[in-house]
Amino acid sequence: MKYVVIILGGGADKPLDELDGLTPLEAADTPNLDRLARAGRIGTVATTPKGFGVGADVCVLDLLGYEPGVFHNGRAPFEAAGMGLEVAPEDWILCVSLVTVGAEGTDQKGLMLDHSAGAIPNAEAGVLFEGLAEYWAEQEPGVGAKVELVPGAGYRSILVDRSGRDYSSVDCTAPHEILDRPWDAAMPRGGTSDEGAVLNRLMRLSHEYLSGHEVNLARVEQGLRPANMVWIWGQGMGIELPSFELRYGLKGGMIVSGNLLSGIGKTIGWDQIECAGLTGFQDTDYGMQGKVAVDSIRKYGMVCCHVEASDEASHQADYMTKVASLEAVDREIIGPVMKALVRYGDPAVDHNAEGWRVLVVPDHYTLCSTRKHDAAPVPFAMGGAWVRSVVDRVMTEKQAGESDLHIDPGADLMEYFLHSGLVRVDTK
């Protein structure tokens, strides 16, 4: 059997007045996804266990069959793994994001405006991170000597703290969860010693340094959002996960943009499949991702694509771009993948056929109306060998909710996708 999982980052949503009461998924023209749903099964899956924040680090891990309550140890360790960083078991790893906060003297003062600083590009972000690390070392030598700031992709970076401080009891909030809200009230707090206060000082120093930086002054002149502060969150320590092949008997490959998803793939033993032109935004090369996915099916038992553009569009309240991203995934990835999978045949008809299955699922809701994540169970569609339609439905939030297939906990979906309804498992 050949298996493909296509994850729509933040693809689920609530109805919008701007779309005449439809969700972006309902409004999007997705003939390939509709065909898959009508031929297979649709349902919902709870991807955010109680006690966890909603995010791709939790939800994708859950979708891949790894219970977050057992295997999740913070977002930052996955980001670091994706960057190839080597850290000691006692080191703490923290996410650092360039953000835009309201400027002094404006009616937006004190508000978190943008979790990605206007999708700042790598080159500009790298200059800011490099200068900030030096500023921290000058202003807080006792802290700066024990931490390393490592730029990642775009607005993201990683802070490795080798000081022996313990961040396990520090309360940190993701920046995308406080959009349009006061950031001061959400600053890190707590800790067994002064950990929360340390992060507070570093973040306030970043605002002091970055606000007047020439890169940001130039961005403002161009009408772009400045990266005028960093936000520290998502802390954790390194963790080892059992391989996907050991748990499920399949060799996997992952085609993703960004270090988080790459890191999740690496920690479960999946190959990172090279694909030029991928970004986390609408300028990503959907066609190339679809082509690489089709080419990879021959080599791997499991191929996973994650597309982030719909999530980022939601965080900007850009519902039209979200609709366009869902349509592009359908046209450039789902369609070509399904066409390629058909050649593996239908074992229900041909005993010699290898067979295939495909699963399309958002990792979580991201609401254009609030620009935030939501923990509601997400819709999914799966089809292929021995997966037969019971009722003629397409994959939307509403129709999936009306189905009789609801999976909770979310980690059970992978077992259902791989093995449900099989009357024969080919060993060749």
C-alpha positions in Angstrom: 0.0 0.0 0.0 1.0 3.6 -0.7 -0.1 6.3 1.7 -0.1 10.1 1.3 -1.1 12.6 4.0 -1.8 16.2 2.9 -2.1 18.6 5.9 -3.8 22.0 5.3 -2.1 24.3 7.8 -4.9 26.2 9.6 -7.3 25.3 6.8 -10.4 24.9 8.9 -12.4 28.0 9.8 -15.8 29.4 10.9 -18.4 31.0 8.5 -17.6 34.5 7.4 -20.0 37.3 6.5 -17.6 38.3 3.8 -18.1 34.9 2.1 -21.9 35.0 2.4 -21.9 32.8 5.5 -19.5 30.2 4.1 -16.1 29.1 5.4 -13.1 29.5 3.2 -13.1 25.7 2.7 -16.8 25.8 1.6 -16.1 28.8 -0.7 -13.1 27.3 -2.4 -13.4 25.5 -5.7 -11.9 22.1 -4.7 -13.0 19.5 -7.3 -10.3 17.0 -6.5 -11.0 17.1 -2.7 -14.7 16.8 -3.4 -14.1 13.7 -5.5 -12.0 12.1 -2.8 -14.6 12.8 -0.1 -17.5 11.5 -2.2 -15.6 8.3 -3.0 -14.2 7.8 0.5 -15.0 8.8 4.1 -15.2 12.2 5.9 -15.3 12.9 9.6 -13.7 15.0 12.3 -10.7 14.5 14.4 -9.8 16.2 17.7 -6.2 17.3 17.2 -5.7 19.4 20.4 -5.8 17.4 23.6 -7.0 19.1 26.8 -4.3 21.0 28.5 -2.4 21.9 25.3 -2.4 25.1 23.3 -3.5 24.9 19.7 -0.5 24.9 17.3 1.1 22.8 14.6 3.6 21.4 17.0 0.8 19.7 19.0 -1.7 19.1 16.2 0.7 17.7 13.6 2.3 15.4 16.2 -1.2 14.1 17.1 -2.2 13.6 13.4 1.0 11.5 12.8 0.0 9.2 15.6 2.1 10.5 18.5 0.1 11.4 21.6 1.1 14.9 22.7 0.7 14.0 26.3 3.4 11.4 25.9 5.7 12.8 23.2 5.3 16.6 23.3 8.0 18.6 25.2 7.5 22.1 23.8 7.6 23.6 20.3 11.2 24.9 20.4 12.9 21.4 20.5 11.2 20.6 17.1 12.3 23.9 15.6 15.8 23.2 16.8 15.8 19.7 15.3 14.6 21.1 12.0 17.5 23.5 12.0 20.0 20.7 12.8 21.1 22.2 16.1 22.9 20.0 18.5 22.0 20.7 22.1 22.8 19.0 25.4 20.1 17.2 27.4 20.3 19.9 30.1 19.9 22.8 27.7 16.7 24.7 27.4 15.5 25.7 23.9 13.1 28.6 23.3 11.4 30.0 20.2 12.2 33.6 19.4 9.9 35.4 16.9 10.3 38.8 15.4 7.0 40.6 15.9 5.3 44.0 15.3 3.9 45.8 18.3 2.1 49.2 18.2 4.5 52.1 18.1 4.7 54.8 20.8 2.5 57.8 20.1 -0.1 55.8 18.1 -3.5 54.5 19.1 -2.0 51.0 18.6 0.6 51.5 21.3 1.0 48.4 23.5 -0.8 46.0 21.1 0.5 42.9 19.4 -0.1 43.7 15.7 1.7 40.9 13.8 3.3 37.7 14.9 5.5 37.5 11.8 6.6 41.2 11.5 5.0 41.4 8.1 6.5 38.1 6.9 10.0 39.7 7.1 12.4 38.0 4.7 15.5 36.0 5.8 18.1 38.6 4.9 16.5 41.4 6.9 15.7 39.1 9.8 19.2 37.8 9.9 20.7 41.3 10.3 18.3 42.1 13.1 18.9 38.8 15.0 22.7 39.3 14.7 22.6 42.8 16.0 20.2 41.9 18.8 22.5 39.1 20.0 25.3 41.6 20.3 23.1 44.1 22.1 21.9 41.5 24.6 25.6 40.6 25.3 26.4 44.2 25.9 23.4 45.1 28.0 23.0 41.8 29.9 26.5 40.2 30.0 25.5 37.8 32.7 22.7 36.4 30.6 24.2 36.9 27.1 27.3 34.9 27.8 25.2 31.8 28.5 22.6 32.0 25.6 22.9 31.6 21.9 20.5 33.2 19.4 20.4 31.1 16.2 18.4 32.6 13.2 16.0 30.2 11.6 13.7 31.0 8.6 12.2 34.5 8.3 10.8 35.8 11.5 11.7 32.7 13.5 14.8 31.9 15.5 15.9 29.8 18.4 17.4 30.7 21.8 19.5 28.0 23.4 20.1 28.7 27.2 23.0 26.7 28.6 23.0 28.6 32.0 21.3 25.9 34.0 18.2 28.0 34.4 14.9 26.0 34.6 12.1 27.2 32.4 9.7 24.4 33.2 7.4 26.6 35.3 7.6 29.7 33.2 4.2 30.7 31.6 4.8 31.8 28.0 2.2 32.7 25.4 2.5 32.3 21.7 2.4 35.7 19.9 -0.3 34.6 17.4 -2.6 34.1 20.4 -2.6 37.7 21.5 -3.0 39.5 18.1 -4.7 42.9 18.6 -4.4 42.5 22.4 -2.0 44.2 24.9 1.3 42.3 24.8 2.5 43.5 28.2 -0.1 41.4 30.0 1.1 38.3 28.2 4.8 38.6 28.9 6.6 35.5 30.4 6.1 35.1 34.1 7.0 32.6 36.8 9.9 30.3 37.2 11.8 28.6 40.1 14.3 31.5 40.2 14.4 34.5 37.9 13.6 32.8 34.6 10.5 34.7 33.7 12.1 38.0 34.7 15.2 37.2 32.5 12.9 36.7 29.5 11.1 39.9 30.2 14.3 41.9 30.3 15.5 40.4 27.0 12.2 41.1 25.3 12.1 44.7 26.5 15.7 45.2 25.5 14.8 43.9 22.0 12.0 46.5 21.7 14.5 49.2 22.7 17.1 48.1 20.2 14.9 47.1 17.2 12.5 50.1 17.2 15.2 52.4 15.8 17.1 49.9 13.7 17.8 51.1 10.2 16.3 47.9 8.7 13.0 48.8 10.5 13.2 52.4 9.5 13.5 51.4 5.9 10.6 49.0 6.3 8.4 51.7 7.7 9.3 54.0 4.8 8.2 51.2 2.4 4.9 50.8 4.2 5.9 47.5 5.7 5.5 46.4 9.2 8.7 46.8 11.3 10.2 43.9 13.3 10.3 46.1 16.4 10.4 43.5 19.1 11.1 39.8 19.7 8.7 37.4 21.5 10.1 34.5 23.4 7.9 31.4 23.9 7.5 27.6 23.3 10.3 26.5 25.6 11.3 22.9 26.0 14.2 20.4 26.2 15.4 17.8 23.7 13.3 14.7 23.3 13.7 11.4 21.4 10.7 9.9 19.7 10.2 6.3 18.5 10.5 6.1 14.8 7.4 6.0 12.6 8.8 3.0 10.8 9.1 1.1 14.1 5.6 2.0 15.2 3.8 1.6 11.9 6.1 -0.4 9.6 6.4 2.3 6.9 9.3 4.4 5.6 8.2 8.0 5.5 9.2 11.2 3.7 8.1 14.7 4.5 7.8 17.7 2.1 7.3 20.9 4.1 8.4 24.4 4.6 9.8 25.7 7.9 11.9 24.2 10.6 9.0 23.1 12.9 7.5 20.5 10.5 10.9 19.5 9.4 11.9 18.9 13.0 8.8 16.8 13.7 9.7 14.7 10.7 13.3 14.3 11.7 12.4 13.2 15.3 10.2 10.4 14.0 12.8 9.2 11.5 11.3 10.6 8.3 13.5 11.7 5.4 13.3 15.4 4.6 12.5 15.5 0.9 14.1 18.5 -0.9 11.7 20.8 -2.7 12.7 24.1 -4.1 10.4 27.1 -3.8 8.6 26.3 -0.6 7.6 29.1 1.8 5.1 29.4 4.5 3.1 31.9 2.6 1.0 32.2 -0.6 4.1 32.8 -2.7 5.1 29.1 -2.1 5.5 26.9 -5.2 2.5 24.6 -4.9 3.2 23.0 -8.3 6.7 22.0 -7.3 5.4 20.5 -4.0 2.9 18.5 -5.9 5.5 17.3 -8.4 7.9 16.3 -5.7 5.2 14.5 -3.9 4.3 12.5 -7.0 7.9 11.6 -7.6 8.3 10.6 -3.9 5.5 8.1 -3.9 7.6 5.5 -5.7 10.3 5.6 -3.0 8.3 5.9 0.2 5.5 3.9 1.8 4.2 7.2 3.4 4.6 10.7 1.9 3.4 13.7 3.9 2.9 17.3 2.6 2.2 20.2 4.9 1.1 23.5 3.4 1.2 26.5 5.7 -0.2 29.3 3.5 -3.8 29.1 4.6 -2.7 29.4 8.3 -0.6 32.5 7.6 -3.5 34.1 5.6 -5.8 33.5 8.5 -3.5 35.2 10.9 -3.7 38.3 8.6 -7.5 38.0 8.4 -7.0 37.6 4.6 -9.9 35.3 3.7 -9.5 35.7 0.0 -5.9 34.5 0.1 -7.0 31.6 2.3 -9.5 30.6 -0.3 -6.9 30.9 -3.0 -4.4 28.8 -1.1 -6.9 26.0 -0.6 -7.8 26.1 -4.3 -4.1 25.9 -5.2 -3.5 22.9 -2.9 -6.4 21.2 -4.6 -5.3 22.0 -8.1 -1.5 21.6 -7.7 -1.1 18.9 -5.0 -4.2 16.9 -4.3 -5.1 16.5 -8.0 -1.7 15.3 -9.3 -1.2 13.1 -6.2 -4.6 11.3 -6.7 -3.8 10.9 -10.4 -0.5 9.3 -9.6 -1.9 7.0 -6.9 -4.5 5.5 -9.2 -1.7 3.5 -11.0 -1.3 1.5 -7.8 -4.7 0.0 -8.5 -7.7 -1.2 -6.5 -7.0 -4.5 -4.6 -10.7 -5.0 -4.2 -10.9 -5.5 -8.0 -7.3 -6.7 -8.8 -5.8 -9.1 -6.3 -2.3 -8.1 -7.7 -2.7 -4.4 -7.2 -0.6 -2.8 -4.5 -3.3 -0.3 -3.5 -3.2 3.2 -2.1 -4.8 5.6 0.4 -4.8 9.4 0.8 -5.8 11.6 3.8 -6.5 15.3 3.6 -6.8 17.1 6.9 -6.2 20.6 8.4 -4.0 20.5 11.5 -6.3 23.0 13.3 -8.7 25.8 12.9 -7.3 29.3 12.3 -10.0 31.9 12.3 -9.9 34.8 9.8 -12.4 36.6 12.1 -10.1 36.6 15.1 -6.7 35.8 13.5 -6.2 33.1 16.1 -6.2 29.3 16.4 -9.2 27.4 17.7 -9.3 23.9 19.3 -12.4 22.6 17.6 -12.1 19.2 16.0 -11.1 19.5 12.3 -12.7 17.9 9.3 -10.8 15.2 7.3 -11.3 13.2 4.1 -9.7 9.8 3.3 -10.1 7.6 0.3 -8.5 4.7 -1.5 -8.4 0.9 -1.1 -11.4 -0.5 0.9 -12.5 3.0 1.9 -16.0 3.3 0.6 -18.5 6.2 0.7 -21.5 5.8 2.9 -23.2 9.1 2.3 -22.5 11.6 -0.5 -20.7 14.4 1.3 -17.8 16.7 0.6 -15.1 17.8 3.1 -16.3 20.9 4.8 -16.5 21.8 8.4 -20.3 21.4 8.5 -20.6 18.2 6.5 -17.8 16.5 8.4 -19.5 17.5 11.6 -22.7 15.8 10.4 -21.0 12.5 9.6 -20.9 9.6 12.0 -17.1 9.4 12.1 -15.5 11.4 14.9 -12.0 10.4 16.2 -10.9 11.4 19.6 -8.0 11.2 20.7 -6.5 12.5 17.5 -3.6 10.2 17.5 -6.0 7.3 16.7 -6.6 8.7 13.2 -3.3 7.4 11.9 -4.1 3.9 12.9 -7.6 4.3 11.3 -6.1 5.7 8.1 -3.5 2.9 7.8 -5.5 -0.1 8.7 -9.3 0.4 8.9 -11.3 -1.8 6.7 -8.4 -3.7 5.2 -9.3 -7.2 4.2 -5.8 -7.9 3.0 -2.4 -6.4 3.6 0.1 -6.9 0.8 3.5 -7.9 1.9 5.3 -7.4 -1.3 
